[in-house]
Amino acid sequence: MPIPVILDVDTGVDDALALLFAVAHPEIDVLAVSCVAGNASLEQVVDNTLRILDVAGAGDVPVAAGAVRPLLEPARSASHVHGADGLGGLVLPETSRHAVESSAVELLRRTILEHPEPVTLVALAPQTNLALLLRTHPEVAANLERIVFMGGSASVGNATAVAEFNVWHDPEAAAIVLDSGVPCYMYGLDVFNRVSVAQDRAAELEAGEHPVGRVVGALLGHRIALSEDERAQYTGLIGDAGAVCALVAPEALRTEQRPVRVELAGYSRGQTLVDLREFPGEDVVHGLAGEWTTAEVALGVDAERVAALFLDTVLG
């Protein structure tokens, strides 16, 4: 039986790759897609999502617009990474698809509660929509299998030295999701930064005859500057798509159940603290550790296997 999945996206380059994979894989049933501001403005995210669903040849998948900004702070786009349009300047045909009139929170609520089996919610963006859903309609938790989110890190950050972008963009939302009682799987930068496609392969796809392959090759070929002192360069990361690959190839990743919390103040705001200690420390012994949530954290990945799975799936 395919896994019933809802994707929550801020469709930039790698969200697009994730959507293409999810629609193409026979073991995934995409029930709906909710959109949130993040990599680009909400309006741009919705438009990108609809066009990518066309490229994927998706059926009548409902798409809804959600939060235009984080719970507390203004929106901060990632246009320096994904380009002003979120897709690195990739030009896609106009689409006849339209977002549904209901909000993302309502689409999420209705889709989860009406489905006969527990649903897996895959968050590839700042988790504002999820936080609003879980605080407004906590009853949905009973029909959620788990929340798989691309976000966080057990090591370094990218938005800051310690914080990953999706969590940093709305730390309060991520904290609410972790504290919701729904089992969580964290696909963070520790594995995100390892799964890539070689530059010559991406170029071959972009120049080829396969219609989806051309789009995939162009998205993989989008170059970014990794620091202010460097020129834009090829990375080939499949990014968010790796979190969706984990649904169907869990054995390709090494995961551990670990205590996790989100820092909400100071320079470390947005950091996901992952307790990797083998033995409890003085904070635990003396009752100073505070509140933590146990989550399944991806710490290692068979990068070649996951990259091959991604390409084999999207190219059919």
Solvent accessible surface area in square Angstrom, and as a share of the most:
residue,aa,sasa,rsa
1,M,198,0.89
2,P,60,0.38
3,I,49,0.25
4,P,13,0.08
5,V,0,0.00
6,I,1,0.00
7,L,0,0.00
8,D,0,0.00
9,V,0,0.00
10,D,0,0.00
11,T,0,0.00
12,G,0,0.00
13,V,15,0.09
14,D,16,0.08
15,D,0,0.00
16,A,0,0.00
17,L,0,0.00
18,A,0,0.00
19,L,0,0.00
20,L,4,0.02
21,F,0,0.00
22,A,0,0.00
23,V,38,0.22
24,A,47,0.37
25,H,18,0.08
26,P,109,0.69
27,E,88,0.40
28,I,12,0.06
29,D,63,0.33
30,V,18,0.10
31,L,32,0.16
32,A,0,0.00
33,V,0,0.00
34,S,0,0.00
35,C,0,0.00
36,V,0,0.00
37,A,3,0.03
38,G,2,0.02
39,N,10,0.05
40,A,7,0.05
41,S,66,0.42
42,L,22,0.11
43,E,147,0.66
44,Q,51,0.23
45,V,0,0.00
46,V,18,0.11
47,D,45,0.24
48,N,4,0.02
49,T,0,0.00
50,L,14,0.07
51,R,45,0.16
52,I,0,0.00
53,L,0,0.00
54,D,59,0.31
55,V,31,0.18
56,A,25,0.19
57,G,62,0.60
58,A,12,0.09
59,G,53,0.51
60,D,147,0.76
61,V,22,0.13
62,P,42,0.26
63,V,2,0.01
64,A,0,0.00
65,A,39,0.30
66,G,20,0.19
67,A,16,0.12
68,V,97,0.56
69,R,112,0.41
70,P,5,0.03
71,L,55,0.28
72,L,116,0.58
73,E,41,0.18
74,P,81,0.51
75,A,51,0.40
76,R,91,0.33
77,S,61,0.39
78,A,4,0.03
79,S,51,0.33
80,H,148,0.66
81,V,46,0.26
82,H,18,0.08
83,G,20,0.19
84,A,99,0.77
85,D,40,0.21
86,G,0,0.00
87,L,7,0.03
88,G,28,0.27
89,G,50,0.48
90,L,40,0.20
91,V,136,0.78
92,L,14,0.07
93,P,104,0.65
94,E,143,0.64
95,T,29,0.17
96,S,101,0.65
97,R,51,0.19
98,H,152,0.68
99,A,35,0.27
100,V,53,0.31
101,E,185,0.83
102,S,35,0.23
103,S,59,0.38
104,A,0,0.00
105,V,26,0.15
106,E,51,0.23
107,L,4,0.02
108,L,0,0.00
109,R,62,0.23
110,R,77,0.28
111,T,23,0.13
112,I,0,0.00
113,L,69,0.34
114,E,128,0.57
115,H,42,0.19
116,P,122,0.77
117,E,67,0.30
118,P,63,0.40
119,V,0,0.00
120,T,3,0.02
121,L,0,0.00
122,V,0,0.00
123,A,0,0.00
124,L,1,0.00
125,A,0,0.00
126,P,0,0.00
127,Q,3,0.01
128,T,2,0.01
129,N,0,0.00
130,L,0,0.00
131,A,1,0.01
132,L,69,0.34
133,L,0,0.00
134,L,13,0.06
135,R,161,0.59
136,T,83,0.48
137,H,41,0.18
138,P,85,0.53
139,E,85,0.38
140,V,0,0.00
141,A,34,0.27
142,A,99,0.77
143,N,28,0.14
144,L,12,0.06
145,E,97,0.43
146,R,55,0.20
147,I,0,0.00
148,V,1,0.00
149,F,4,0.02
150,M,4,0.02
151,G,0,0.00
152,G,1,0.01
153,S,3,0.02
154,A,25,0.19
155,S,65,0.42
156,V,97,0.56
157,G,15,0.14
158,N,89,0.46
159,A,39,0.31
160,T,28,0.16
161,A,66,0.51
162,V,41,0.23
163,A,0,0.00
164,E,5,0.02
165,F,28,0.12
166,N,9,0.04
167,V,1,0.00
168,W,58,0.20
169,H,3,0.01
170,D,1,0.00
171,P,1,0.01
172,E,31,0.14
173,A,0,0.00
174,A,4,0.03
175,A,26,0.21
176,I,27,0.14
177,V,0,0.00
178,L,9,0.04
179,D,108,0.56
180,S,36,0.23
181,G,71,0.68
182,V,8,0.05
183,P,84,0.53
184,C,9,0.06
185,Y,7,0.03
186,M,1,0.00
187,Y,1,0.00
188,G,0,0.00
189,L,7,0.03
190,D,29,0.15
191,V,0,0.00
192,F,29,0.12
193,N,78,0.40
194,R,127,0.47
195,V,1,0.00
196,S,49,0.31
197,V,7,0.04
198,A,64,0.50
199,Q,88,0.39
200,D,108,0.56
201,R,80,0.29
202,A,2,0.02
203,A,57,0.44
204,E,107,0.48
205,L,13,0.06
206,E,85,0.38
207,A,88,0.69
208,G,26,0.25
209,E,152,0.68
210,H,71,0.32
211,P,85,0.53
212,V,25,0.14
213,G,0,0.00
214,R,99,0.36
215,V,17,0.10
216,V,0,0.00
217,G,0,0.00
218,A,23,0.18
219,L,4,0.02
220,L,5,0.02
221,G,14,0.14
222,H,48,0.21
223,R,108,0.39
224,I,34,0.17
225,A,53,0.41
226,L,101,0.50
227,S,50,0.33
228,E,179,0.80
229,D,141,0.73
230,E,79,0.35
231,R,220,0.80
232,A,59,0.46
233,Q,69,0.31
234,Y,40,0.15
235,T,38,0.22
236,G,1,0.01
237,L,46,0.23
238,I,0,0.00
239,G,2,0.02
240,D,5,0.02
241,A,0,0.00
242,G,0,0.00
243,A,0,0.00
244,V,0,0.00
245,C,0,0.00
246,A,3,0.03
247,L,10,0.05
248,V,26,0.15
249,A,6,0.05
250,P,74,0.46
251,E,112,0.50
252,A,5,0.04
253,L,16,0.08
254,R,131,0.48
255,T,41,0.24
256,E,55,0.25
257,Q,118,0.52
258,R,52,0.19
259,P,45,0.28
260,V,1,0.01
261,R,76,0.28
262,V,13,0.08
263,E,44,0.20
264,L,80,0.40
265,A,75,0.58
266,G,62,0.59
267,Y,151,0.57
268,S,32,0.21
269,R,46,0.17
270,G,0,0.00
271,Q,33,0.15
272,T,3,0.02
273,L,53,0.26
274,V,20,0.11
275,D,26,0.13
276,L,82,0.41
277,R,102,0.37
278,E,145,0.65
279,F,146,0.61
280,P,91,0.57
281,G,15,0.14
282,E,126,0.57
283,D,42,0.22
284,V,73,0.42
285,V,105,0.61
286,H,122,0.55
287,G,65,0.63
288,L,137,0.68
289,A,22,0.17
290,G,55,0.53
291,E,154,0.69
292,W,76,0.27
293,T,41,0.24
294,T,87,0.51
295,A,1,0.01
296,E,47,0.21
297,V,1,0.00
298,A,0,0.00
299,L,29,0.15
300,G,8,0.08
301,V,13,0.08
302,D,71,0.37
303,A,23,0.18
304,E,149,0.67
305,R,105,0.38
306,V,1,0.01
307,A,11,0.09
308,A,49,0.38
309,L,40,0.20
310,F,0,0.00
311,L,20,0.10
312,D,103,0.54
313,T,17,0.10
314,V,8,0.04
315,L,37,0.18
316,G,103,0.99
